[in-house]
Amino acid sequence: MAPQVARADQEKAQTFERDRKIDTTKAPLSVRFAENPDSQRPPRCPTSRAASLFIGNVLIVISVAIALLLVAAQFDSLSWDYWRSDISNPGTNVSTCATDTQYLLGVGKGDITGPVVEINLMGYADPKQLGTGLRQRLYSRAFIVGDIERPQDRFVYLVLDTQSGDTAVRYGVIKALKELGPEYAVYGHHNIAVTGTHSHAGPGGWLNYLLPQLTSKGFDRQGYQAIVDGAVLSIRKAHESLQPGYLSAGTTKVFGANINRSLFSYLANPEAERMKYFKSEEEDGSVEKDLTMLKFQRASDGKNIGVLTWFPVHGTSMLGNNTVVTGDNKGVAAWLFEKSVRGDSSAAEDFVAGFSQANMGDVSPNVLGAWCEDESGSQCSFKNSTCSNGKSQACHGRGPAFRVHDDGASSCFEIGRRQFEPAKQLYDHLINNPSPVRGPWVKAFHTFHDMSNFTFILPDGRPARTCPAALGYSFAAGTTDGPGGFDFTQHNGNENTTMPIWKVVRYFIKAPGEEQKACQHPKPVLLDVGEIFRPYDWSPNIVDVQVFRVGQFAIVVSPGEATTMAGRRWKEAVGKSFKKILDQDMERTYGYTGGPSSVPIVVLGGPANTYTHYITTEEEYQIQRYEGASTLYGPHTLNAYINVTLSFLPYLSSESTSPPVHDEKSFPPDNTNRSLSFIPAVIRDAPPLFKSFGDVLVDVDSTQGYHRGDTIRVVFVGANPRNNLRLEGTYAAVEKLFVDQANPQKSEWRTVRDDEDWSLIYSWKRKNSIIGTSEVEITWETGEETNEWWDKELGPGVYRLKYYGDSKSLFGGKIQEFEGVSGAFTLV
């Protein structure tokens, strides 16, 4: 019988079935702050060693006097928050002590929404999953941290609402920044991390290598350029907003938002190691429940400008049958957070919330577990995730609202909410109880490393090597978040358990040689992608290894999806080595070691820069479920990443004056100008006979009105949205009539909802491919509007829906803008 692990998560999530509005994160919020080891110690301002001794003696005398006064006054404790707060405005918390180090800080946000129709969505590798519309725009969120004294020491951390970072996108971003002039010359390979939230609900076709391009009919330059341009815009906004500020770090627990989808593999790790992370039945260690946050606060007025968080959960809440573009659960969380601080006195106007991924390789948002969608209704097989027929196709993970037939949208919103709410509570706590990042050191390194044949020594002294990239048979089986096709299964998939045709296909593409088979063992190689170079490279052999550091905070930037335990081992190894660097820097700079500022905080973010599929532990690799079969470079992949990371870690020292130099021969290929594309272009748009673009075909009911909770739909004569991506704009809007009682003629329609908002859905449908006619449906789900939003932003009144379109003519290909407007209706 399968072990009953994470049962509490499943029971907690099942409350959603009784009442969708029940808060399933009511477990006591456990906040663990970065400064916890010495939280009662007063901050020590940086001085020279001699000054420290003198001031130390003075402080002893003062401390005794204060202690006597406190006892006499019967005070219980001394709050050192007093010394680092603006007393006149306690909610602002402008740091004043020199130990609350100032950094150059900037944040920015840019629209990266590519074509939302006729391009397959990236993630589930299904060529039939073509986009049909938009529920939520996609964004790049940029966070810049720099050293005030050495402003050339800085880094940029990008969080894109995409499946991953990518080589081509990164090249494009760096090239565009260079073209902006010398002011942006400080940004380059060494200090730019391009990470993705791993959403499976965004358009595909923009990746650098051939394999992920196959299901999208090749390379889509329009979508690629949208991502590059939006990412660059977010960096420009962050750069232009740079000013001195403070960083606070904290950690909280997130329950009910993730489970381990490959528990059989996780249990292959040593029991003693697993037990280190077992804390309760609710937090059994099979996934990480910690959400770590960096809060960005500018010094000029104490306003918070953004938060950057790390928490592991796959972007697979939107299911494989979904065809509308969204940022998945992390896109929801970011939108909820940014919306929650609008108008808040503690937050700046252009506040940016980044919800980055962590070690989520084996982590699913489908928290009710995997079940067979067949007549049996039973749980899927524990070892290989199959159903009674021995196949995987009917085995699906269930989100908290799986009974709602909306392609995963309700579950997606709920998992996003479960990340947002504890993050917001942590943010509120850090406002009044700052836990500062300290130390003036801002460092970054990046290197390109060839994994095709890397030899090194393991920590136990054994020699090891990596292999050219390859994918195993279980890769084709997919996961419980998105099962694969045919007769492939996880764990026991190989050439003897699948149809003989796959041996023929493998041979036709490229059969692995004996050396590759031995190197990848026990993985049975299905696709030897690292040794196929025609028409261009199928998968990467050259990977990015990168780490950022600010004060005692380090960010490991992972190119692949590290599993729960793989991420822990990587972070632990970096933490141990980083601790030595941190102690040395503390001694050199401040003349002492120890205390809260010398306790390293290490997070792992990704998938970033170059997508390298998965990174498992050696024990998990032996099991050869989907994650192990997708670990490209063999059983020693994780240890190779750790080895390379540690060898470059000294570049994070305060004594390092420059990052490592890149050897031009080590650069991975840029395939943007050689990639193939078989994506059909938009030929023309045309309205039906006797109609014009933007005409209303199905209007609202203006006679009886609507109540909050109703779903309001309008259908327009439409045109293909690929004609204009409307970046930083919108396809759809809800407008409300604001009446000037003193002068009704000055009444005006104002936009209160647009493409950014979850409740507004834009859907496009081709009616006749030859003539070029199409329809657009705009749907407003008013039931998604919370009481707070209703009271603050909406309320009873007169509304209308508006459509913004662009048509393409047959002759000359001219693009012409147009608009469509519904009838007015009342909403109460």
Secondary structure as GFF3:
##gff-version 3
##sequence-region A 1 828
A	DSSP	alpha_helix	7	18	.	.	.	ID=ss1
A	DSSP	beta_strand	31	33	.	.	.	ID=ss2
A	DSSP	three_ten_helix	36	38	.	.	.	ID=ss3
A	DSSP	alpha_helix	49	73	.	.	.	ID=ss4
A	DSSP	three_ten_helix	80	84	.	.	.	ID=ss5
A	DSSP	beta_strand	103	111	.	.	.	ID=ss6
A	DSSP	beta_strand	117	122	.	.	.	ID=ss7
A	DSSP	beta_strand	130	134	.	.	.	ID=ss8
A	DSSP	beta_strand	139	146	.	.	.	ID=ss9
A	DSSP	beta_strand	154	160	.	.	.	ID=ss10
A	DSSP	alpha_helix	167	179	.	.	.	ID=ss11
A	DSSP	three_ten_helix	182	184	.	.	.	ID=ss12
A	DSSP	beta_strand	192	196	.	.	.	ID=ss13
A	DSSP	beta_strand	202	203	.	.	.	ID=ss14
A	DSSP	alpha_helix	210	213	.	.	.	ID=ss15
A	DSSP	three_ten_helix	214	216	.	.	.	ID=ss16
A	DSSP	alpha_helix	221	240	.	.	.	ID=ss17
A	DSSP	beta_strand	243	253	.	.	.	ID=ss18
A	DSSP	beta_strand	259	260	.	.	.	ID=ss19
A	DSSP	alpha_helix	263	266	.	.	.	ID=ss20
A	DSSP	alpha_helix	271	275	.	.	.	ID=ss21
A	DSSP	beta_strand	290	298	.	.	.	ID=ss22
A	DSSP	beta_strand	304	310	.	.	.	ID=ss23
A	DSSP	beta_strand	324	325	.	.	.	ID=ss24
A	DSSP	alpha_helix	328	340	.	.	.	ID=ss25
A	DSSP	beta_strand	347	356	.	.	.	ID=ss26
A	DSSP	beta_strand	363	364	.	.	.	ID=ss27
A	DSSP	beta_strand	370	372	.	.	.	ID=ss28
A	DSSP	beta_strand	395	397	.	.	.	ID=ss29
A	DSSP	alpha_helix	409	432	.	.	.	ID=ss30
A	DSSP	beta_strand	442	450	.	.	.	ID=ss31
A	DSSP	beta_strand	455	457	.	.	.	ID=ss32
A	DSSP	beta_strand	463	465	.	.	.	ID=ss33
A	DSSP	beta_strand	471	472	.	.	.	ID=ss34
A	DSSP	three_ten_helix	473	477	.	.	.	ID=ss35
A	DSSP	alpha_helix	501	510	.	.	.	ID=ss36
A	DSSP	alpha_helix	514	520	.	.	.	ID=ss37
A	DSSP	beta_strand	525	527	.	.	.	ID=ss38
A	DSSP	three_ten_helix	529	531	.	.	.	ID=ss39
A	DSSP	beta_strand	542	550	.	.	.	ID=ss40
A	DSSP	beta_strand	553	557	.	.	.	ID=ss41
A	DSSP	beta_strand	561	562	.	.	.	ID=ss42
A	DSSP	alpha_helix	564	590	.	.	.	ID=ss43
A	DSSP	three_ten_helix	596	598	.	.	.	ID=ss44
A	DSSP	beta_strand	601	605	.	.	.	ID=ss45
A	DSSP	beta_strand	614	615	.	.	.	ID=ss46
A	DSSP	alpha_helix	618	623	.	.	.	ID=ss47
A	DSSP	alpha_helix	626	629	.	.	.	ID=ss48
A	DSSP	alpha_helix	637	648	.	.	.	ID=ss49
A	DSSP	three_ten_helix	649	652	.	.	.	ID=ss50
A	DSSP	three_ten_helix	664	666	.	.	.	ID=ss51
A	DSSP	beta_strand	696	698	.	.	.	ID=ss52
A	DSSP	beta_strand	711	718	.	.	.	ID=ss53
A	DSSP	three_ten_helix	721	723	.	.	.	ID=ss54
A	DSSP	beta_strand	732	738	.	.	.	ID=ss55
A	DSSP	three_ten_helix	744	746	.	.	.	ID=ss56
A	DSSP	beta_strand	748	754	.	.	.	ID=ss57
A	DSSP	beta_strand	760	768	.	.	.	ID=ss58
A	DSSP	beta_strand	773	781	.	.	.	ID=ss59
A	DSSP	three_ten_helix	782	784	.	.	.	ID=ss60
A	DSSP	alpha_helix	787	793	.	.	.	ID=ss61
A	DSSP	beta_strand	797	808	.	.	.	ID=ss62
A	DSSP	beta_strand	815	821	.	.	.	ID=ss63
A	DSSP	beta_strand	825	827	.	.	.	ID=ss64
###
